Amino acid sequence: MKTAVRSSLLLLALLLGCRGEGTPPQPKGPAVPRRIVALAPNLSETLFALGLGDRVVGVGDFSTWPPEAADKPRLGGLFDANLERIVSLKPDLAVLLPSEKDLAAKLQPLGIEVLTIPNESLADIEKSFTTVADRCGVPDAGARLTADWRTGLAPRPVPGKPRVVISVGRQEGRLADVLVAGPD
């Protein structure tokens, strides 16, 4: 009997020690999403700009850019999201705006992860690039898109000597009698 107990303990110790030669345990984080939906046009555009268009399985009715978005199934909009259609596409991630909280509340109990992306300011939009990219496993694409965004928003000198008109007042509903500031 003692031999059987010792043999069992030895076998258990060997099995516990055989996790793999030199392989540390892998951290358990959320899986990289492979099937993504987004109803808001700006979020659909962000997904495509990050190079994730092949993972997008559905977009909102008003998503028109890039042209590849036109080939994706239409899922409704803010007030008429088609829950059945969304679920039928088996997404593992829904990228939504805070205003889509009702839809998020319906998707989460169905096992669909929701990533809510604020968009109230330019800073929110810029941060959304890295937030979505990091969650989707393409952080370099997020950094690239952020750099492109900043370059596109940077002020540029206007060539020549521009002439500027500043309107400081006019009669409501009329373009006549416009008051402006400037010489003469």
C-alpha positions as CSV (number, residue, x, y, z in Angstrom):
1,M,0.0,0.0,0.0
2,K,2.8,2.4,0.9
3,T,4.5,1.7,-2.4
4,A,1.3,2.6,-4.3
5,V,0.9,5.9,-2.4
6,R,4.6,6.7,-3.0
7,S,4.3,5.9,-6.7
8,S,1.1,8.0,-7.0
9,L,2.8,11.0,-5.3
10,L,5.9,10.6,-7.5
11,L,3.8,10.5,-10.6
12,L,1.8,13.6,-9.5
13,A,5.1,15.5,-8.8
14,L,6.4,14.5,-12.3
15,L,3.2,15.7,-14.0
16,L,3.2,19.0,-12.1
17,G,6.8,19.6,-13.1
18,C,6.2,18.9,-16.8
19,R,4.7,22.3,-17.9
20,G,7.1,22.5,-20.7
21,E,10.9,22.9,-20.9
22,G,11.7,26.6,-20.4
23,T,8.2,27.8,-21.3
24,P,6.9,30.3,-18.8
25,P,3.1,30.2,-18.3
26,Q,1.3,32.4,-20.7
27,P,-0.7,35.4,-19.3
28,K,-4.4,35.1,-19.7
29,G,-5.7,38.2,-21.4
30,P,-8.6,38.7,-23.8
31,A,-8.2,37.0,-27.1
32,V,-7.4,39.2,-30.1
33,P,-10.8,39.8,-31.8
34,R,-11.2,38.3,-35.3
35,R,-14.9,39.3,-36.0
36,I,-15.6,43.0,-35.3
37,V,-18.7,45.1,-35.7
38,A,-19.1,48.9,-35.5
39,L,-22.2,50.9,-36.2
40,A,-20.8,54.5,-36.0
41,P,-19.2,55.6,-39.2
42,N,-16.1,57.1,-37.5
43,L,-15.4,53.9,-35.7
44,S,-15.8,51.8,-38.9
45,E,-13.3,54.2,-40.6
46,T,-10.9,53.8,-37.7
47,L,-11.0,50.0,-38.0
48,F,-10.3,50.2,-41.7
49,A,-7.5,52.9,-41.2
50,L,-5.9,50.5,-38.7
51,G,-5.8,47.8,-41.3
52,L,-8.5,45.8,-39.7
53,G,-11.0,45.8,-42.6
54,D,-10.7,42.1,-43.1
55,R,-11.9,41.5,-39.5
56,V,-14.9,43.8,-39.8
57,V,-17.9,41.7,-40.3
58,G,-20.6,44.4,-40.1
59,V,-21.0,48.2,-40.1
60,G,-23.7,50.7,-39.5
61,D,-26.1,51.9,-42.2
62,F,-24.3,55.3,-42.5
63,S,-20.8,53.9,-42.9
64,T,-19.6,54.9,-46.4
65,W,-15.9,55.3,-46.1
66,P,-13.6,53.6,-47.1
67,P,-15.4,52.2,-50.2
68,E,-14.7,48.6,-48.8
69,A,-17.2,49.4,-46.0
70,A,-20.0,49.2,-48.7
71,D,-19.3,45.5,-49.1
72,K,-20.0,44.8,-45.4
73,P,-23.4,43.8,-44.0
74,R,-25.5,46.7,-42.7
75,L,-26.5,46.6,-39.1
76,G,-28.7,49.6,-38.6
77,G,-27.9,52.8,-36.7
78,L,-28.0,54.4,-33.3
79,F,-31.8,54.1,-33.0
80,D,-32.5,51.0,-35.1
81,A,-29.6,48.6,-34.6
82,N,-30.6,45.2,-35.8
83,L,-29.6,43.0,-32.8
84,E,-30.5,39.7,-34.6
85,R,-28.3,40.5,-37.6
86,I,-25.4,41.6,-35.3
87,V,-25.7,38.3,-33.3
88,S,-26.0,36.2,-36.5
89,L,-22.5,37.5,-37.6
90,K,-21.0,36.1,-34.5
91,P,-18.8,39.0,-33.6
92,D,-16.3,38.7,-30.8
93,L,-16.0,42.5,-30.4
94,A,-18.4,45.4,-30.9
95,V,-16.8,48.8,-31.0
96,L,-19.4,51.3,-29.9
97,L,-19.9,54.9,-28.8
98,P,-21.1,55.9,-25.4
99,S,-24.5,56.8,-27.0
100,E,-24.9,53.2,-28.0
101,K,-25.0,52.0,-24.3
102,D,-28.5,50.4,-24.8
103,L,-27.0,48.2,-27.6
104,A,-24.0,47.4,-25.4
105,A,-26.3,46.3,-22.6
106,K,-28.0,43.8,-25.0
107,L,-24.7,42.5,-26.5
108,Q,-22.8,41.8,-23.3
109,P,-25.1,39.2,-21.9
110,L,-24.9,37.4,-25.2
111,G,-21.2,37.0,-24.8
112,I,-20.1,39.8,-27.2
113,E,-17.4,42.0,-25.8
114,V,-18.0,45.7,-26.1
115,L,-15.3,48.3,-26.4
116,T,-16.8,51.7,-25.7
117,I,-15.0,54.6,-27.4
118,P,-15.7,58.2,-26.3
119,N,-15.7,60.8,-29.1
120,E,-16.5,64.1,-27.4
121,S,-13.3,65.9,-28.3
122,L,-10.3,65.7,-30.6
123,A,-8.3,64.3,-27.8
124,D,-10.9,61.5,-27.4
125,I,-10.7,60.7,-31.1
126,E,-6.9,60.7,-31.1
127,K,-6.9,58.3,-28.1
128,S,-9.4,56.0,-29.8
129,F,-6.8,55.1,-32.4
130,T,-4.5,53.5,-29.8
131,T,-7.3,52.1,-27.7
132,V,-8.8,50.2,-30.6
133,A,-5.4,49.2,-32.0
134,D,-4.1,47.9,-28.7
135,R,-7.3,45.9,-28.1
136,C,-7.1,44.4,-31.6
137,G,-3.5,43.5,-31.3
138,V,-2.1,46.0,-33.8
139,P,-0.4,48.7,-31.5
140,D,2.0,49.8,-34.3
141,A,-0.9,50.6,-36.5
142,G,-2.4,52.8,-33.7
143,A,0.9,54.7,-33.3
144,R,1.1,55.2,-37.1
145,L,-2.5,56.5,-37.4
146,T,-2.0,58.8,-34.4
147,A,1.1,60.3,-36.1
148,D,-0.8,60.7,-39.4
149,W,-3.7,62.4,-37.5
150,R,-1.3,64.8,-35.8
151,T,0.4,65.7,-39.1
152,G,-2.9,66.2,-40.8
153,L,-4.1,68.6,-38.0
154,A,-0.8,70.6,-37.8
155,P,-1.1,74.2,-39.0
156,R,0.4,75.0,-42.3
157,P,1.5,78.4,-43.6
158,V,-0.8,80.0,-46.1
159,P,1.1,80.9,-49.3
160,G,1.3,84.5,-50.3
161,K,-0.4,87.3,-48.5
162,P,-3.9,86.2,-47.8
163,R,-6.6,88.7,-47.6
164,V,-9.0,88.1,-44.8
165,V,-12.5,89.4,-44.2
166,I,-14.0,89.2,-40.7
167,S,-17.7,89.7,-40.4
168,V,-18.7,91.2,-37.1
169,G,-22.5,91.6,-37.7
170,R,-25.4,91.6,-40.1
171,Q,-29.1,91.8,-40.0
172,E,-30.7,88.5,-39.2
173,G,-31.8,86.6,-42.3
174,R,-30.1,89.0,-44.7
175,L,-26.7,89.1,-46.4
176,A,-27.1,92.8,-47.2
177,D,-25.5,95.4,-44.9
178,V,-22.8,93.1,-43.7
179,L,-20.5,94.8,-41.1
180,V,-16.8,93.9,-41.4
181,A,-13.5,94.9,-39.9
182,G,-10.6,96.0,-42.1
183,P,-9.1,98.9,-44.0
184,D,-11.4,101.1,-46.0
